[in-house]
Amino acid sequence: MKTKSHLKSLTLMLVLIASLAVGVCSCKAWRTVTTSATYVQQNDSTKATATITTKTSEEYVGVRKK
Protein backbone atom coordinates (compact mmCIF):
# COMPACT_ATOMS: atom_id res chain seq x y z
CA MET A 1 0.00 0.00 0.00
CA LYS A 2 2.83 2.39 0.83
CA THR A 3 4.55 1.69 -2.51
CA LYS A 4 1.45 2.75 -4.52
CA SER A 5 1.31 6.01 -2.62
CA HIS A 6 4.98 6.73 -3.28
CA LEU A 7 4.58 5.84 -6.95
CA LYS A 8 1.58 8.19 -7.33
CA SER A 9 3.37 11.09 -5.66
CA LEU A 10 6.53 10.48 -7.73
CA THR A 11 4.48 10.40 -10.96
CA LEU A 12 2.68 13.60 -10.01
CA MET A 13 5.97 15.31 -9.18
CA LEU A 14 7.50 14.27 -12.53
CA VAL A 15 4.46 15.54 -14.44
CA LEU A 16 4.61 18.89 -12.62
CA ILE A 17 8.33 19.30 -13.25
CA ALA A 18 7.95 18.44 -16.95
CA SER A 19 5.06 20.87 -17.46
CA LEU A 20 6.93 23.61 -15.62
CA ALA A 21 10.04 23.07 -17.74
CA VAL A 22 8.06 23.23 -20.99
CA GLY A 23 6.00 26.23 -19.92
CA VAL A 24 8.84 28.40 -18.63
CA CYS A 25 11.61 27.75 -21.12
CA SER A 26 10.21 28.65 -24.53
CA CYS A 27 7.21 29.39 -26.65
CA LYS A 28 6.39 29.01 -30.34
CA ALA A 29 4.24 31.15 -32.61
CA TRP A 30 3.32 30.75 -36.27
CA ARG A 31 2.24 33.41 -38.73
CA THR A 32 1.01 33.03 -42.30
CA VAL A 33 1.11 36.05 -44.62
CA THR A 34 -0.77 35.96 -47.94
CA THR A 35 -0.16 38.68 -50.54
CA SER A 36 -2.07 39.10 -53.79
CA ALA A 37 -1.49 41.47 -56.72
CA THR A 38 -3.49 41.84 -59.93
CA TYR A 39 -2.05 43.33 -63.10
CA VAL A 40 -4.18 44.43 -66.05
CA GLN A 41 -2.82 45.12 -69.52
CA GLN A 42 -5.27 46.59 -71.98
CA ASN A 43 -4.89 47.39 -75.67
CA ASP A 44 -7.52 48.74 -78.04
CA SER A 45 -9.09 45.32 -78.60
CA THR A 46 -7.71 42.98 -75.90
CA LYS A 47 -7.47 42.94 -72.15
CA ALA A 48 -5.16 40.59 -70.22
CA THR A 49 -5.30 40.09 -66.47
CA ALA A 50 -2.69 38.35 -64.34
CA THR A 51 -3.00 37.66 -60.61
CA ILE A 52 0.01 36.71 -58.51
CA THR A 53 -0.54 35.27 -55.03
CA THR A 54 2.21 34.45 -52.56
CA LYS A 55 1.91 32.71 -49.20
CA THR A 56 4.66 32.81 -46.58
CA SER A 57 4.63 30.86 -43.30
CA GLU A 58 6.90 31.99 -40.48
CA GLU A 59 7.73 30.29 -37.21
CA TYR A 60 9.06 32.13 -34.19
CA VAL A 61 10.67 30.45 -31.20
CA GLY A 62 11.03 32.59 -28.13
CA VAL A 63 13.12 31.97 -25.04
CA ARG A 64 12.41 33.74 -21.78
CA LYS A 65 15.23 35.99 -20.59
CA LYS A 66 16.61 35.40 -17.13
N, C-alpha and C positions, 0 to 999 in steps of 0.2 A: 504494500500500500504506500509506503514511504517513497519507493522508487518511482511510482507513477506521478506523484506530486512533484518530485524533483525534475522529472522529465518534462512535465507540463510547464513548470516555471522556467526551465532552461530554454525550451522551445519559444516561449513568449518573449524571453529576454533576447534571443537571437533575432526574432522577427522585429522587435523594436529597434535593435541596433542597426539592422539592415535597412529598415525604412528611414531611420534618421540619417544614415550615411548617404542614401540616395537623395533624400529631400534637401539636405544642406549643401552638398558638394556642387551640384551643377543643375542646369536646366536647359531644355531645348525648345526652340521655336522654329516654325516653318512659315514661309511667306511665298505666295505665288502671285506673280505680276503678269498680267496679260495686256499687251499693247496691240492696237489695231490702227492701220492707216489705209485710206482709200485714195487712189489716184485716178483721175479722169482725164482722158485725152480725147479732144473732140475736133474733128475736121468739119468741112462743109457738109459731107454726106455720111460720115461714120462717127461713132462714139465708142471708145474702148474704156473699160473700167477694170482696174486691178486693185485687189484688196490684199494687204500683207498683214498677217497676224503672227505675233511672237508670244511665247509663253516661257517665263523664267521661274524656276523654283529655287528658293534659297533656304538654307538651313543655318541657324545660329546656335552655337553652343556657348552658354555662359557659365562662368565659374565665380562663385562668391568670393569677394576679397576679404582677407583676414584683417 
